[in-house]
Amino acid sequence: MATVELRFSALPEHVRTARLVAAAVARRAGVDEAVLDEVRLAVGEACSRAVGLHQIGGISAPVKVLLIEEEKQFSIEVGDEAPHAVAGDAGAGPGDPDGEVDEDEMGLAVISGLVDDVEVSAGQHGGLIKMTWPTTPPPTILV
């Protein structure tokens, strides 16, 4: 299992770099070429969401992206350190009635539309979006 870890300051200009790195690593891992645009878009949405949550919450910690290559799948985990509301804990999240929650839900809906296998977890110490794509093994070369 090979893992690439990327950390970047929560600034919108770094999201493009994360998208490019994710696409390059996904290609090397064996993700189908036809799916690479979806990988780029999903990573862009997840990273933009994390950047927004950090900026709204005044969090200086970096956004974390893990690119994980396994035998038959490739996963990307985008983590933030923004406190999220947990069941029964109103007011713990960074959103307010001005629309941040709606924007957050919209980003998650876009990601869910792009990625078949997505898991979202969140708690008081941050959130994580894990996206997974199947890979194809490299062709066998007979000599």
C-alpha positions as CSV (number, residue, x, y, z in Angstrom):
1,M,0.0,0.0,0.0
2,A,1.5,3.3,-1.1
3,T,0.4,6.6,0.4
4,V,1.0,10.2,-0.6
5,E,0.3,12.8,2.0
6,L,-0.4,16.4,1.0
7,R,-0.9,19.3,3.5
8,F,-1.6,22.8,2.5
9,S,-2.6,26.1,4.0
10,A,-6.3,26.7,3.9
11,L,-6.2,29.1,1.0
12,P,-8.3,28.7,-2.2
13,E,-5.2,29.0,-4.5
14,H,-3.9,25.7,-3.2
15,V,-7.0,23.7,-4.2
16,R,-5.8,23.6,-7.8
17,T,-2.5,22.1,-6.8
18,A,-4.3,19.4,-4.8
19,R,-6.5,18.6,-7.8
20,L,-3.5,18.2,-10.1
21,V,-1.5,16.0,-7.6
22,A,-4.6,13.8,-7.0
23,A,-5.1,13.3,-10.7
24,A,-1.5,12.4,-11.3
25,V,-1.4,9.9,-8.4
26,A,-4.7,8.4,-9.5
27,R,-3.4,7.9,-13.0
28,R,-0.3,6.2,-11.7
29,A,-2.4,4.0,-9.4
30,G,-4.4,2.7,-12.3
31,V,-7.7,4.7,-12.1
32,D,-9.4,4.6,-15.5
33,E,-8.6,7.6,-17.7
34,A,-12.3,8.3,-18.3
35,V,-12.7,8.8,-14.5
36,L,-9.8,11.2,-13.9
37,D,-12.0,14.3,-14.5
38,E,-14.4,13.1,-11.8
39,V,-11.4,12.6,-9.5
40,R,-10.2,16.1,-10.1
41,L,-13.7,17.6,-9.6
42,A,-14.4,15.6,-6.5
43,V,-11.1,16.5,-4.9
44,G,-11.6,20.1,-5.8
45,E,-15.0,20.1,-4.1
46,A,-13.7,18.4,-1.0
47,C,-10.7,20.6,-0.7
48,S,-12.7,23.8,-1.3
49,R,-15.1,22.7,1.4
50,A,-12.3,22.1,3.9
51,V,-10.7,25.4,3.0
52,G,-14.0,27.2,3.6
53,L,-14.6,25.5,6.9
54,H,-11.1,26.4,8.1
55,Q,-11.5,30.0,7.0
56,I,-15.0,30.4,8.6
57,G,-13.7,28.8,11.8
58,G,-10.5,30.8,11.9
59,I,-8.5,27.6,11.9
60,S,-4.8,27.9,10.9
61,A,-4.1,24.2,10.7
62,P,-3.5,22.9,7.2
63,V,-6.0,20.9,5.1
64,K,-4.8,17.2,4.9
65,V,-5.1,15.1,1.8
66,L,-4.2,11.4,1.8
67,L,-3.9,9.6,-1.6
68,I,-3.9,5.8,-0.9
69,E,-3.1,3.2,-3.5
70,E,-4.2,-0.3,-2.6
71,E,-4.3,-3.5,-4.5
72,K,-7.6,-3.0,-6.4
73,Q,-8.6,0.5,-5.3
74,F,-7.5,4.1,-5.0
75,S,-8.7,6.3,-2.1
76,I,-8.5,9.9,-1.4
77,E,-9.1,11.3,2.1
78,V,-9.6,15.0,2.6
79,G,-9.6,16.1,6.3
80,D,-10.4,19.3,8.0
81,E,-10.0,20.3,11.6
82,A,-13.2,22.4,11.9
83,P,-15.6,21.4,14.6
84,H,-18.8,19.9,13.2
85,A,-22.1,19.4,15.0
86,V,-22.7,15.9,16.2
87,A,-26.1,14.4,17.0
88,G,-27.7,16.1,19.9
89,D,-25.1,18.9,20.0
90,A,-26.7,22.0,18.4
91,G,-24.3,24.9,17.8
92,A,-21.1,22.9,17.7
93,G,-20.7,23.4,13.9
94,P,-19.2,26.4,12.1
95,G,-22.4,27.1,10.1
96,D,-24.9,29.7,10.8
97,P,-28.2,30.9,9.3
98,D,-26.3,33.0,6.7
99,G,-26.0,30.0,4.3
100,E,-22.8,28.2,5.1
101,V,-24.6,25.0,6.0
102,D,-26.5,25.0,2.7
103,E,-23.2,25.6,0.8
104,D,-21.6,22.7,2.7
105,E,-24.5,20.4,1.9
106,M,-24.3,21.4,-1.8
107,G,-20.6,20.5,-1.9
108,L,-21.3,17.1,-0.4
109,A,-24.1,16.5,-2.9
110,V,-21.8,17.3,-5.8
111,I,-19.2,14.9,-4.4
112,S,-21.8,12.2,-3.9
113,G,-22.8,12.7,-7.6
114,L,-19.3,12.3,-8.8
115,V,-18.1,9.4,-6.6
116,D,-19.9,6.1,-6.2
117,D,-18.1,5.1,-3.1
118,V,-17.9,8.1,-0.7
119,E,-17.9,8.2,3.2
120,V,-18.3,11.4,5.2
121,S,-17.6,11.5,8.9
122,A,-17.5,14.5,11.2
123,G,-17.2,15.3,14.8
124,Q,-16.0,17.9,17.3
125,H,-12.4,17.6,16.2
126,G,-12.9,17.8,12.4
127,G,-14.3,16.0,9.4
128,L,-13.1,13.5,6.8
129,I,-14.3,12.8,3.3
130,K,-13.1,9.4,1.9
131,M,-13.6,8.8,-1.8
132,T,-12.7,5.5,-3.4
133,W,-12.3,4.4,-7.0
134,P,-11.5,1.0,-8.5
135,T,-8.2,0.5,-10.3
136,T,-7.2,-1.8,-13.1
137,P,-4.0,-3.7,-12.8
138,P,-1.2,-2.8,-15.3
139,P,-1.1,-5.0,-18.4
140,T,1.0,-8.1,-18.2
141,I,3.8,-8.0,-20.7
142,L,4.8,-11.4,-22.1
143,V,8.4,-11.7,-23.4
